[in-house]
Amino acid sequence: MVLNTWTDITCPSGCDDNLDFVALSPDQNCVTVPNLSQVSDLYITPNNATDAFDYSGGDPTLVSGGIDNTDTNNLFTKWIVGKGGVAEPAETTYPGPKGSVVVVKRRYTLEFEVNVKEDSTRNLLRQLQFNPKNFSFRYGTIGGQLYGGPDAIIPAASNARMVLGNGDEDYELGTIILEWETSAGSGDPPRHVNPQFSI
């Protein structure tokens, strides 16, 4: 199983407990409006496909033609719109000597609700029920942020649910479930401004 490792921040290794904290805003009395957190966009990039984002300049830019939802040969990134969120990660810890506790890895779950009116969307969810892992992914929020960084996120598991409610006004919706793990020296994935947000 692949453990995702982010390199944009440095975590002390081994017994080195000296962490250089990042610079913060000097005016902590200023209350700013936080970013909206709902996940609204999912980008699935098959292995060896054209990536939709170029991070060569630091912040991502859109790759022209990098997204192609009509492709059936795993050559381009797929873009799916819905709504979802990332749950608090499950942490695997090692209880060490003298009361120390070390986080060994974290497992994250993204649940992403989509409209399955189109057969193509429903068939994508059916494919995800096979638990494929031959892709990487990123997710964007309605707050305009893109998560995943230059290397994107490698899934540990993929799945989908398509529950049909019995209510008079229930909708036919599906949920994409993507899980991933990060190594001990990594936590949440890197965040950048989503260059597609203004489109």
N, C-alpha and C positions, 0 to 999 in steps of 0.2 A: 504494500500500500504506500502511495506517495504522500509524504508529509510536505505541505506547502511551506516554503520559507521565504520571508520577505527580507529584502536587503536594504530598504530605504531607511531603516533605523537599526541601531546596533544594540544588541543585548549583551550584558556581561556574560562571560562564559565561565564554566566551572566554579571555582571558589572565589572568583573575582566579584566582589560585591560593590565595586566603585562604579556607579552609574552617573554619567554626565547628563543632567536633565536639560531638556530643550528650553529655549528662551520663550517666555510668555508675554502677553500684552501687559505693559506696565500699569495700566489703569484697570484694576480688577473691580472697581466700583461701577464701571460702565456696563449696563445690562444690554446685551445684544439679542436679537431675535434668532433662535436656533434654526438650523436647516430642517425642513420637513424630511421625515425619515422613510416614508412608505416606498417600498421598492416598486418601480413602475416599468422598468425596462430590463430585459434579460437578453444577453448576447451570447450565443453558443457558437464556438469556433471549433469545427472538427479538426482533428490532428492533421497537420500539413496543409490546412486550408489558408486562404488569404485572411489575415487578421484585419478587423475593421478599424483598429486603432494603431497609430504610430507614436511611440514614446521616445523617439530618438532625440527630441528637443527637450525632454523632461516632462512637460505636460502633454497629454495625448492630443493628437489631431486625428480627424477622420481620414481614413484611406479611401480615396475615390474608387467606387466599385467594390469595396471590401464587404459590403452587406448585399446579399442576394438571396431573398427568400424563395426564389423560383428554382434555385439550383438543387439537383438531386444527386450530385456526384461528390459531395463533401469538399467542394472547392472554395466555398465562401462562408462567411459568418452569417448565422441566422439571427434575426431580431424579433423578439416577441414582446408585446405590450400587455400588461396585466396589473395586478396589485398583490403585494405580499410583504413579507418581512423576514428578518433573520433573528432566530431565537437566541437566547443566552446560550453560550457554548457549554457543552458537557466537558468537564476537565478531568483528565486522568492525572492523579498525583502520586508521588512517592513519599511516604512518611519516613524521613531520614532520622538519623540519630540526633539526640539532644533537642528534640521537639521541632526540628526543621521540616518543612514541607516544600517539595519541589513540584511544579507543574511540568509533567512530562509531555503532554500534548493536549490540544483542545479540538473538539469536534463540533462543527457548526452545521446548522440546518437552515436552508432557505426554503420557505413554502410560498409558492407563487401561483395565484389564482388567475386563470385565463378563461375567456369565452370560447367554448368549443362548438359554436354554431357552424363554422367551416369544417368540412371533413379533413382538410389538410392539417389543421391544428389538432383535431382529435387524433389523427393518425400519428402525429409527432408525440403526443402523450402516450399513445399505445406503444410506440417504440421505446420511450423512456422507461416503460414498465419492464423492459428486458434488462435493465440495469447496465446500459452501456457506459463505458468510461473512456471512449476514444475521442474525447473533446476537452476543451477548457472553456471557461466562461467568466463573464463579468456581469455585474448588475448595477443599474442606475436607479437613482431615487428621484422623486418629484421635487426634491430640494436641489436638483441639478448636479449631484455628485455621481462619480463613476468609481466603482470599487473593483479591485483586482490587480491593478498595476501592470507593468510591462509584460510580465510572464503569465498573467491571468490566473485563474484558480483551477487546480486539477481536482476533479471530483473523486470522492471516496465511494460514493453511491449515488445512483439516480433512480427515480421512481416517479410515478404519477398516479393520481386517484381521480376517478370520474364518478362521483356519487350523484344519484338522481333522487332529489327530494320528492316527497309525496304531497306537498302543499299545492294549493291552487295557483299560487304565484311564485313557485320555486323556479329557478333558472337552471339550464343545463350548463354547468361550469366544470372545469377541471382544475386540479392542483398539481403543479410540477414541484417535486421535492428533490432538492440537491443537497448532498452532504459533503463536507470536506474537512480535512484535518490539517492543523498547523503544528510545527515542531515546537519543542520547548522554548526555543529562542524567538519564536514568532507568536503574534496574536492575531488581531483583526487584520484583514487585507488592506493594502495601501488605498488611499482615496485621492482622487483628482477631480477637477471640474470636468463634467461630461461635455465634450465638444458637440455632441448631437442634441444637447438639451434645447438649444435655441431653434431647432428645426421644427 
